[in-house]
Structures are given as structure tokens and as C-alpha cells.
Amino acid sequence: MSALLRGLPLVGLLGLAACQTPPPLPHTVLVRAELAQLVSDQQPPCGAVREYTRHGRMDYRVECESGLVYRVQVSADGRVTVRPYEPPR
């Protein structure tokens, strides 16, 4: 049996294993989880993030399951600020 034919089952097995990997999480799921963690680090527990809106590069309006709404901002030096959201006047 040639070396090519002996290696064929291995190639097939590797291809099958590659099909079994779970798909990556969608970006929105990752952002919601990260925002929930940032809020809970600085404010009363938020629970899960129900909705978020991006207002700038690192500026988010975050609505929690609890009904509370926060503004999460990250400055150029990496400092995270979480405060209750006040709509623009």
C-alpha cells in the first residue's frame, strides 16, 4: 500500500474533527457580556445587558435587565467610567 493511501484515513479524520468545533460567539454576545461585567464592577448589579447602543468609539448606552440604564465610556488611557445615563437635552 502506498504512503498516500495509508495517510488518507488520517486526513479524513482531521477534516471530520475540524467540522466538530463549535462556532465562535457572535460579536454582540461578547460585547454584551463585557459591558455587563464593566457595569457590575462599578455599579449595582445589572444582570444581563438587555440592549446596548454605541455612541462613539468607546462610548456605550447600556440598558440592563433590571431596567437601569448606564453610560459606559473608556478614555484614551484605558480608564473605564460607568455612570447613570442622562439623555442629551
Secondary structure per residue as TSV (DSSP state, phi and psi in degrees):
chain	resnum	aa	ss	phi	psi
A	1	M	-	360.0	136.3
A	2	S	-	-76.3	159.6
A	3	A	H	-61.6	-32.7
A	4	L	H	-63.5	-45.1
A	5	L	H	-69.8	-32.1
A	6	R	H	-70.3	-30.7
A	7	G	H	-83.8	-12.5
A	8	L	H	-59.6	-45.2
A	9	P	H	-61.3	-35.3
A	10	L	H	-64.7	-43.0
A	11	V	H	-62.5	-43.3
A	12	G	H	-63.5	-40.3
A	13	L	H	-65.7	-41.9
A	14	L	H	-64.1	-39.2
A	15	G	H	-64.3	-40.0
A	16	L	H	-66.9	-40.9
A	17	A	H	-63.2	-36.6
A	18	A	H	-65.6	-31.4
A	19	C	H	-72.6	-18.4
A	20	Q	T	-88.4	-6.7
A	21	T	S	-72.0	139.3
A	22	P	-	-69.3	150.6
A	23	P	-	-69.7	152.1
A	24	P	-	-67.1	155.1
A	25	L	-	-68.8	143.4
A	26	P	-	-63.8	152.3
A	27	H	H	-55.5	-42.6
A	28	T	H	-62.4	-35.7
A	29	V	H	-65.5	-42.8
A	30	L	H	-65.1	-42.4
A	31	V	H	-65.4	-44.3
A	32	R	H	-59.0	-44.2
A	33	A	H	-63.9	-42.6
A	34	E	H	-66.8	-43.0
A	35	L	H	-64.3	-40.5
A	36	A	H	-60.6	-41.1
A	37	Q	H	-66.3	-42.7
A	38	L	H	-62.0	-43.2
A	39	V	H	-64.8	-46.8
A	40	S	H	-66.6	-22.8
A	41	D	H	-71.3	-27.9
A	42	Q	H	-120.0	-15.9
A	43	Q	S	-129.9	174.5
A	44	P	S	-57.6	151.4
A	45	P	-	-50.6	136.6
A	46	C	-	-96.3	-26.1
A	47	G	-	77.5	-146.7
A	48	A	S	-82.8	152.6
A	49	V	E	-80.2	117.8
A	50	R	E	-75.6	-41.7
A	51	E	E	-155.5	147.6
A	52	Y	E	-139.6	151.1
A	53	T	E	-130.9	131.8
A	54	R	E	-90.2	124.7
A	55	H	E	-106.3	-11.5
A	56	G	E	-165.3	-174.0
A	57	R	T	-57.6	-44.3
A	58	M	T	-133.7	48.1
A	59	D	E	-137.9	115.5
A	60	Y	E	-127.7	145.6
A	61	R	E	-101.5	123.8
A	62	V	E	-120.1	122.5
A	63	E	E	-106.4	123.8
A	64	C	E	-93.3	163.6
A	65	E	T	-58.9	-32.8
A	66	S	T	-70.1	-10.4
A	67	G	S	96.1	-13.1
A	68	L	-	-72.9	148.4
A	69	V	E	-125.5	133.5
A	70	Y	E	-127.9	160.3
A	71	R	E	-111.8	124.5
A	72	V	E	-114.0	122.0
A	73	Q	E	-128.0	145.7
A	74	V	E	-122.3	122.3
A	75	S	-	-78.0	172.0
A	76	A	T	-60.9	-29.9
A	77	D	T	-89.3	5.7
A	78	G	-	93.8	2.2
A	79	R	-	-74.8	129.4
A	80	V	E	-99.0	129.3
A	81	T	E	-119.7	128.1
A	82	V	E	-124.4	122.9
A	83	R	E	-145.1	159.3
A	84	P	E	-56.6	140.9
A	85	Y	-	-78.3	132.3
A	86	E	-	-119.8	118.0
A	87	P	-	-63.8	149.2
A	88	P	-	-63.6	146.8
A	89	R	-	-95.3	360.0
